[in-house]
Structure formats: C-alpha cells, structure tokens
Amino acid sequence: MLLEDLDRRMLFIGGKGGVGKTSLASAVALARARAGERVLVVSTDPAHNLGHLWQRHVGDQPVRLATFDDGALDGVEIDPQATIERHLASVEQTMMRLLPEQQHGAARAHLERAREAPGSHESAVLERIAELAELGQTDYDAVIFDTAPSGHTLRLLALPGQLAGWTETLLRNRDRSERFSAAMRGLTGRDDPEGTSEAELRRTLQRRRDRFDALQKAIGDSQRTGFVVVFTAEALPVAETLDVVDSLRAMHVEVAALIANRRSPADAGELLRTRRMGEDAHLARVRERVPDVMILEVPLVPGELTGSDAIAHVADLLEAAG
C-alpha cells in the first residue's frame, strides 16, 4: 500500500530541520529497492547526514548502499562546491576558446568572482539535481531527494522556472546578435569568423534551458513527482508543515503524503502517555487542515538510528503504517 501511494519516479522528502527526513528518505528508498526497483537516494542538504546514517562514505557520485535479489539502492550527497568547480571549468574552457588572448585575464578574474557570488550555491545544487533527475530517467526506476529544511527546499523548487526563463532571455539576446551578424555578412560578403563559436555557445545555452525546463515540468507533474512532508506532532513542526503544504500547492507540486515521525507510545509510562495525548491533538489539527492527504504515523524507536538494519526496521514500520 505504501509503495503504491508513493509510486513516483521522483520523490522529494522535506520538512523542518531535525524531524528525521534523512532516515525516512532512506527508509522509503530501501523499501522500494527491496521490492525490486533500482533507486537513487540523493541528499541536497548542505549539512549531509546520509553517509553518517548509512555508516559509510557517500560523495557526489553514486555509491551502492544496498543490494537485493532484483533491486538496488545507491546514494549521493550533492557537493555544491564540486558542481561549481565543474561548471566554472567548463565555462572557462569555452571562454578561452571564444575570446581573444588579451581578454583571458579579465575573463578568469570574472569567473573567480562568480565562484563566491550570491546564489551560486543554490544554483549549483539545482544544476546537480537536474543532472541526477536526468540520470534517473536512464539508470534508475526512482530518485528520492532528501532535502534541506523547508525554506531552502521551497526556494530550490521555484528556481528551475526562474533559471530557464533567464537562460531563455540569454538565448533571445544571442538570436538578435546572430541576426545582426548575418545581416553584416550579407552586406560585406565576408565569412563571420565567430559564427562557429556563436553556434557552440547557443547549443550550450539551449542544453541548460532544456534541462531546467524538463525539471520544472517533472516537478509539476503529479504522475511523476510527489512531495512527502515529514514532521513530529508538536506545535512548531506542525505549523511549518501546514505552511509547506500551502506553499507546495501554490506552486502546483503534488503533496503525496505526510509522515508523523517518532510518535510516542501510549503504554510506556505517564510521561509518554501525556506526550502522546498532546501529539494526538496536533495530529487532529493536521487532519482537519489537510483532509485529502495520507498521513503515516511512524513510532518512536529505541536507540540510535544508524546502519542498514536500523533503516530496514524503519522501512518495516513505514510499510506497516501504510
């Protein structure tokens, strides 16, 4: 039941910081992998916990976290700095080919400033998300994103449309420039030595625009993409969860499920019983405000949650809750 409800090629799992997003993203990914799918779980949070959770090194390229008879689970921790370095190296290579030698120094100085420019971190994360979403179309059955706390993630989800629009503006400027160059060639009858470079630059911009455009369409397609909001049944996480649901719906992003994590037991002493009653009241508020979205309840588990056995246990609890 759980896997049917969360059967999307791309799932984003988010929520307030500290509510257990990474463990639940891994548990959902593991549940789908052991059901026979090839799954990639991706941490977009700058404060990565995926490697700590799985007790192994996880970097910017996929590494195998678990293998089953038919399915497999790989993991990635997005490294924004590595993405920025790759992007700038590619841009520098192109610029050095296009610009006269006397302008190379100024171009390198400009790229150095771009390395620390405001927004470069988020732009790099989004670039890597788009790359991994493309990889998910060929190498995986599902990509599950373990996202940063809510505000950061909501800004990221809005970025593809903005960056696609910005790139489209650059392309229109290139079109005007190319038409002017063509007119000049017609008047002078001479070949334009920059024509090949212009075409290469245009192809680069088109690839970038198409990548962001495809990601934007995928995020808005409820058949392909869903967002799962994780929270604990307490006042502040519940308030943030309701705000996130409103924001996602305003952005036309499908809310696939809500997960109330670390539910206190009702039969383990007065302290936890009282706490459970408070949680019940907060959950009732969520059900009233969001009656049309499935809410899964995952119980509080004893001990520290690390390692594949612990993640498999949470996956069992999730499937039982569904």
Residue pairs with C-beta under 8 A, 6 or more apart in sequence:
1 319
1 322
2 28
2 31
2 296
2 318
2 319
2 321
2 322
3 31
3 32
3 35
3 319
3 322
5 256
5 257
5 294
5 322
6 28
6 32
6 226
6 228
6 256
6 257
8 142
8 223
8 224
8 225
8 226
8 256
9 136
9 137
9 141
9 142
9 143
9 218
9 224
9 225
10 133
10 136
10 142
10 143
10 144
10 145
10 218
10 219
10 224
10 225
10 226
11 28
11 142
11 143
11 144
11 145
11 225
11 226
11 227
11 228
11 256
12 145
12 147
12 153
12 157
12 225
12 226
12 227
12 228
12 253
13 21
13 24
13 25
13 28
13 144
13 145
13 146
13 147
13 227
13 228
13 230
14 21
14 147
14 148
14 149
14 150
14 153
14 227
14 228
14 229
14 230
14 244
15 21
15 149
15 150
15 229
15 230
15 231
15 237
15 240
15 241
15 244
16 149
16 150
16 231
16 236
16 237
16 240
16 241
17 149
19 230
19 231
19 232
19 237
19 261
19 262
20 230
20 232
20 261
20 262
20 305
21 45
21 146
21 147
21 230
22 43
22 45
22 49
22 50
22 53
22 146
23 53
23 305
23 311
23 314
24 228
24 230
24 259
24 261
24 298
24 314
24 318
25 41
25 43
25 144
25 145
25 146
26 41
26 50
26 53
26 54
26 65
26 75
26 146
26 311
26 314
27 311
27 312
27 314
27 315
27 317
27 318
28 144
28 228
28 315
28 318
29 39
29 40
29 41
29 73
29 142
29 144
30 39
30 66
30 73
30 308
30 311
30 312
30 315
31 315
31 318
31 319
32 39
32 71
32 141
32 142
32 144
33 39
33 66
33 68
33 71
33 72
33 73
34 66
34 68
34 71
34 312
34 315
35 71
36 68
36 69
36 70
36 71
37 71
37 140
37 141
37 142
38 71
38 72
38 74
38 139
38 140
38 141
38 142
39 71
39 72
39 73
39 74
39 140
39 141
39 142
39 143
39 144
40 62
40 73
40 74
40 75
40 76
40 132
40 135
40 136
40 139
40 140
40 142
40 143
40 144
41 50
41 65
41 73
41 74
41 75
41 76
41 143
41 144
41 145
41 146
42 75
42 76
42 77
42 78
42 129
42 132
42 143
42 144
42 145
42 146
43 49
43 50
43 58
43 75
43 76
43 77
43 78
43 145
43 146
44 78
44 125
44 129
44 145
44 146
44 147
44 148
44 153
44 156
45 146
45 147
45 148
45 149
46 80
46 121
46 148
47 148
48 58
48 77
50 58
50 75
50 77
50 146
51 57
51 58
51 75
51 77
52 306
53 305
53 306
53 311
54 65
54 75
54 306
54 307
54 308
54 311
55 306
55 307
56 63
56 65
57 63
58 65
58 75
58 76
58 77
59 76
59 77
59 79
60 76
60 77
60 78
60 79
60 82
60 83
60 128
61 76
62 74
62 75
62 76
62 135
63 74
63 75
63 76
64 72
64 73
64 74
65 73
65 74
65 75
65 308
66 72
66 73
66 308
67 73
74 140
76 132
78 125
78 128
78 129
78 132
79 128
80 121
80 124
80 125
80 128
81 124
83 124
83 125
83 127
83 128
84 115
84 120
84 121
84 124
87 124
87 127
88 111
88 114
88 115
91 111
92 107
92 108
92 111
94 200
94 201
94 204
95 104
95 107
95 111
96 104
96 107
97 197
98 194
98 197
98 200
98 201
99 107
114 120
122 152
122 155
122 156
122 159
123 159
123 163
125 156
126 156
126 159
126 160
126 163
126 212
126 215
129 145
129 156
129 215
130 160
130 211
130 212
130 214
130 215
131 211
132 143
133 143
133 214
133 215
133 218
134 211
134 214
135 143
136 142
136 143
147 153
147 156
148 156
150 240
150 243
150 244
154 244
154 247
154 248
154 251
157 219
157 248
157 251
157 253
158 251
160 212
160 213
160 215
160 216
160 219
161 212
161 216
163 208
163 212
164 209
164 212
164 213
164 216
167 205
167 208
167 209
167 212
168 209
170 205
171 202
171 205
171 206
171 209
174 198
174 201
174 202
174 205
177 198
178 198
178 202
181 192
181 194
181 195
181 198
182 192
184 192
185 191
185 192
192 198
218 224
218 225
219 225
219 253
220 251
220 252
220 253
222 254
225 253
225 254
226 254
226 255
226 256
226 257
227 248
227 253
227 254
227 255
227 256
228 255
228 256
228 257
228 258
228 259
229 241
229 244
229 245
229 248
229 255
229 257
229 258
229 259
230 258
230 259
230 261
231 237
231 238
231 240
231 241
231 258
231 259
231 260
231 261
231 286
232 260
232 261
232 262
232 279
233 260
233 263
233 278
233 279
233 280
233 282
233 283
233 286
234 278
234 279
234 282
235 282
238 282
238 285
238 286
241 258
241 286
242 286
242 289
242 290
245 255
245 258
245 289
245 290
245 293
248 254
248 255
249 255
255 290
255 293
256 293
256 294
257 293
257 294
257 295
257 296
258 286
258 290
258 293
258 294
258 295
258 296
259 295
259 296
259 297
259 298
259 318
260 279
260 283
260 286
260 295
260 296
260 297
260 298
261 298
262 298
262 299
262 300
262 301
263 276
263 279
263 297
263 298
263 299
263 300
264 272
264 273
264 275
264 276
264 279
264 300
265 272
265 276
265 299
265 300
266 272
266 273
266 276
267 273
283 295
283 297
286 295
287 295
294 322
296 318
296 321
296 322
297 321
298 314
298 317
298 318
298 321
299 317
301 310
301 313
301 314
301 317
303 310
304 310
305 311
305 314
